[in-house]
Amino acid sequence: DGSRLHAVREVVRRPTVTIRLHRLLKLTLEDLVQSQVIDQRGAELLRAAIAARQTVVISGATGAGKTTTALALASCIPPEVRIVTVEDTYELHLDRDVDAHPNCVAMQARQANVEGRGRIPAGELFEAALRMAPGVLIVGEVRRPEEVEPMLDATGAGDAAGSISTIHARNPIQALSRFQSLALRGPGRTPMEASAHMIADAIDFVIQITARRDRQGHRRRLISSIVEVTGVRDGSVTRSELMRVGPEGREWVNPLSDRRRELLAGCGYDDSAWYARAQERYA
């Protein structure tokens, strides 16, 4: 059923077993709006981004809700679109939801056997995934240096029309920096300048999912930042923070770039009213 077991002995006072149960979730962006993870405008932007086949990276700490957010974004993908997922361990299970995603292929990396043979890392699955002509490529989590370059190549070159992936980071800036550092440590030893251009070509948005305690001590999740990747300057990836959650709550602080505003407008996203107010405010 997708549950994961972890057992430890010899190095603990008593044998310890941890079972992480997996629930097959069917979530939508509207569910995230209802639970106040994101506001309606943010949901509309992300829905349009998926419709426009943009690449969205979900950043967050362990247990923050990255997989849950990825499932909500995947709910925006029409049934006729072919999805290919690449994961270290099956967590998304989109291929099980044959009503919503009848054309989904789920791929899982394989660990080496006791003789150290037979390992197939996630990085090697990208070539096979691209040969399946995916409309959307979903990467469970980018963890290892050898995974970054083939993923960026796949999305930046347009071989996959759209992409959703997750990465472990505290904020969008750190997420983009992690992509660069992983690329530098990868088999190709991609220089920082080159990796910055690869990232800017491949990634369109980074969203930060955060788990916080409210005043009553309850743990709640929220999308605390949405960042648009805008280009490269002096060897670094440039970005614009569109939305953030601060002491005063959720606020929209910067407009989309003209190019992406036009692209997302074709998929139903309209921020013209906010944009007009922002221009008046700073006139």
Buried (B, 14 or more C-beta within 10 A) or exposed (E): EBEEEEEEEEEEEEEEEEEEEBEEBEBBBEBBBEEEBBBEBBBBBBBBBBBBBBBBBBBBBEEBBBBBBBBBBBBBBEEEBBBBBBBBBBBBBBBEBEEBBEBBBBBBBBEEEEEEEEEBBBBBBBEEBBEBEBBBBBBBBBBBBBBBBBBBBBBBEEBBBBBBBBBBBBBBBBBBBBBBBBBBBBEBEBEBEBBBBBBBBBBBBBBBBBBEEEEEEEEBBBBBBBBBBBBBEEEBBBBBBBBBBEEEEBEBEBBBBEEBBEBBBEBEBEBEEEBEEBEEEEE
